[in-house]
Structure formats: structure tokens, C-alpha cells
């Protein structure tokens, strides 16, 4: 069993945090590698992933807490299938509802996933350990010059968000991307889920 397998098994054994669901947040700066990591972890857990890009909008980059509570937290806490309307960043409009079942583990991935309003509903908070400047540079390279103006506004908004509502100090584990796989380190919160906080490295998953 690989280290990532063991971490996934530890997540499965956490107490439910949102009704019957173990809600696990993957937070970090934009461009830090959250989506890739969450995708790999989700495959091991057979867990659905909610991407916060689907709840944010151009006008409300971080003001999506109400939608999260109403469309996701509320139904999952009652053991019901959540239905949220993903935002189309090209059309600048919300699309048709998408189902999010109350699986044993549900991953929430995105900048601000560990925000103050959500932490009471989380079984674990994982933080991608890459500094803001490096993360943003990676994101800009990924998105290309056409998104330069958006990134200029984003970095200001993200800095303001984390200054007012930081996530990293409350992380159960810090996830550092390595040349081969990931290194897991104890988070600043030093939460009681000690089996998540073993320092180790994981080799990459085989291609799917």
C-alpha cells in the first residue's frame, strides 16, 4: 500500500463531519496544484470533487459562501444529494444543476475551501504547500497571456481574502508536490487526526 493509499484510508476512517459525509477541503493558492492532487486523491477514494470555480463568478470571486451553504452544505448535512449550478466562465452565466451525492468522502477543491465559514463542516483540511508567487507564476503560464488581466485582478483578490480569512493556520496536513509524488507534513493546526500527519512521500499514481 502506497503512502497516498494510506492517507486515503485514513480519510475514510475520519468521523463524518457534514451529515453522513466526510467533507475534505483541498486549499492553497491559485496555481499550487490543488486540482491535480484532488483528482488523484479522488480516484483512490472513489469520491466526488466539488471545484469551487463552479461556485465563484467573475463578480464574486470569493463571495460564494451563501451558495455553498444553500446548494451543498445544507443538502449533504441532511444526507441528501446536493444540486449546485456550475458557473460557466466563458458564458458568464450559471448552467443547469449538477448533482453531488452524499458519498462517504466528498472533496472540496479550490482557493478558500478552508475558509472560516466552512471549517465547522470539514473532516480535514489539506493545504497545498507552495508559496503565492510561485503558484501564481505557474497559473499564469498555464492560462497564457490572454488571461493576464484576469490574473492581475485575481492576485489582489486572493491576497485580500487570505489576509482576512487565512486557511493554512488551520490545516491538518500540508501537501508538498515533489518531483515524484507528494510529501505530506503535519499542518499548523496539529489536529487530532494523527494518522493523517505522518511525514512521508508518495510516488505518482499510474496513468488512468
C-alpha positions in Angstrom: 0.0 0.0 0.0 1.4 3.4 -1.0 1.6 6.4 1.3 -1.2 8.1 -0.7 -3.3 4.9 -0.3 -2.7 5.0 3.5 -3.7 8.7 3.6 -6.9 7.9 1.7 -7.6 5.1 4.1 -7.1 7.5 7.0 -9.6 10.0 5.4 -12.2 7.2 5.1 -11.9 6.4 8.8 -12.5 10.0 10.0 -15.8 10.7 11.7 -18.4 12.2 9.4 -18.5 16.0 9.5 -21.4 17.0 7.4 -24.3 14.7 8.0 -23.1 11.3 6.8 -20.3 12.9 4.7 -16.6 13.4 5.5 -16.1 16.7 3.8 -12.4 17.1 3.0 -11.0 20.5 1.8 -8.0 20.9 -0.5 -7.0 24.6 -0.3 -4.0 26.6 -1.4 -3.0 29.4 -3.7 -4.3 29.5 -7.3 -1.8 27.5 -9.4 -0.5 25.5 -6.5 -1.6 22.1 -7.9 -4.9 21.6 -6.0 -6.9 20.2 -8.9 -4.3 17.6 -9.9 -3.8 16.5 -6.3 -7.5 16.4 -5.6 -8.1 14.3 -8.7 -5.6 11.7 -7.7 -6.9 11.5 -4.2 -10.5 11.3 -5.5 -9.7 8.3 -7.7 -8.3 6.4 -4.7 -11.4 7.3 -2.6 -13.9 7.0 -5.4 -15.0 10.4 -4.1 -16.8 13.2 -6.0 -15.0 16.5 -6.2 -16.6 19.9 -5.9 -14.5 22.6 -7.6 -15.0 26.0 -6.1 -14.5 27.5 -9.6 -18.0 26.3 -10.2 -19.4 28.4 -7.4 -17.4 31.5 -7.9 -18.2 34.1 -10.6 -16.4 37.0 -12.2 -18.2 39.4 -10.0 -17.9 37.2 -6.8 -14.5 35.6 -6.8 -14.8 34.8 -3.1 -18.4 35.7 -2.2 -19.8 32.2 -2.8 -20.3 31.1 0.8 -24.1 31.6 0.6 -24.3 29.3 -2.5 -22.1 26.7 -0.8 -24.3 26.6 2.3 -27.6 26.6 0.4 -26.8 24.3 -2.5 -24.2 22.0 -1.0 -23.8 22.0 2.8 -27.5 22.0 3.6 -28.4 19.0 1.5 -25.3 17.0 2.4 -25.9 17.6 6.1 -29.3 16.1 5.7 -27.9 13.1 3.8 -29.5 14.3 0.5 -28.0 14.8 -2.9 -26.8 18.3 -3.3 -27.6 20.1 -6.6 -25.5 23.2 -7.5 -25.4 25.3 -10.6 -21.9 25.5 -12.0 -20.8 28.8 -13.4 -19.7 29.0 -17.0 -16.7 31.3 -17.1 -17.0 31.7 -20.9 -20.7 32.5 -21.0 -20.6 34.3 -17.7 -23.8 32.6 -16.5 -24.8 29.7 -14.3 -25.5 26.4 -16.0 -28.0 23.6 -15.3 -27.9 21.9 -11.9 -25.3 19.3 -11.3 -25.7 16.5 -8.7 -23.3 15.9 -5.8 -24.2 12.8 -3.9 -23.7 12.3 -0.1 -20.7 9.9 -0.6 -18.7 8.7 2.4 -16.0 11.3 1.4 -16.6 14.4 -0.7 -13.6 16.6 -1.7 -14.0 20.4 -1.9 -11.1 21.8 -4.0 -10.3 25.5 -4.5 -8.9 28.7 -3.1 -10.8 29.3 0.1 -12.0 25.8 0.7 -10.8 26.0 4.2 -12.4 29.3 5.0 -13.8 30.1 8.4 -17.4 29.5 7.4 -16.7 26.0 6.1 -14.3 24.7 8.7 -17.1 23.5 11.1 -18.3 21.2 8.4 -14.9 19.8 7.4 -13.4 16.4 8.5 -10.0 17.5 7.3 -8.3 20.5 5.7 -5.4 19.8 3.4 -3.2 22.8 2.3 -1.0 22.7 -0.9 2.3 23.9 0.3 3.5 26.2 -2.4 4.1 29.9 -1.9 1.9 32.5 -3.6 4.4 33.9 -6.0 5.4 30.6 -7.4 1.8 29.4 -7.5 0.6 32.4 -9.4 3.5 32.2 -11.9 2.5 28.6 -12.6 -1.1 29.6 -13.1 -0.2 32.4 -15.5 2.0 30.1 -17.6 -0.9 27.6 -17.7 -3.5 30.1 -18.7 -1.4 32.1 -21.1 -1.3 35.9 -22.0 -5.0 36.1 -22.8 -5.8 35.7 -19.1 -3.2 38.2 -17.9 -5.7 40.9 -16.9 -7.8 38.3 -15.0 -4.8 37.1 -13.1 -3.9 40.7 -12.2 -7.2 41.1 -10.5 -7.2 37.6 -9.1 -3.9 38.0 -7.2 -5.2 41.2 -5.5 -8.5 39.5 -4.5 -6.8 36.3 -3.3 -4.3 38.3 -1.2 -7.1 40.2 0.4 -9.1 37.0 1.1 -6.3 35.2 2.8 -5.3 38.3 4.8 -8.8 38.4 6.2 -9.6 34.7 6.4 -6.5 32.5 6.2 -6.7 28.7 5.8 -3.2 27.5 6.2 -3.0 28.0 10.0 -5.9 25.6 10.4 -4.6 22.9 8.0 -4.4 19.3 9.3 -1.8 18.5 6.7 0.5 20.3 4.3 0.9 18.7 0.9 4.1 19.5 -0.9 4.4 18.4 -4.6 7.7 16.7 -5.3 9.4 15.6 -8.4 7.9 12.2 -7.7 4.6 12.3 -6.0 3.8 14.3 -2.8 5.2 14.9 0.6 2.7 15.1 3.5 3.7 17.2 6.5 1.9 17.9 9.8 -0.3 21.0 9.5 -0.1 24.1 11.8 -3.4 23.1 13.4 -1.8 19.8 14.8 -5.3 18.3 14.7 -6.1 15.0 16.5 -6.2 13.1 13.2 -2.6 12.0 13.8 -2.7 9.2 11.2 -3.0 11.9 8.5 0.0 13.8 9.7 2.8 11.3 9.1 5.6 12.8 7.1 6.1 10.7 4.0 6.4 10.8 0.3 4.2 9.2 -2.3 5.1 8.0 -5.8 2.9 9.1 -8.7 -0.3 7.2 -9.4 -0.2 5.1 -12.6 -1.8 6.9 -15.6 -5.6 6.4 -15.9 
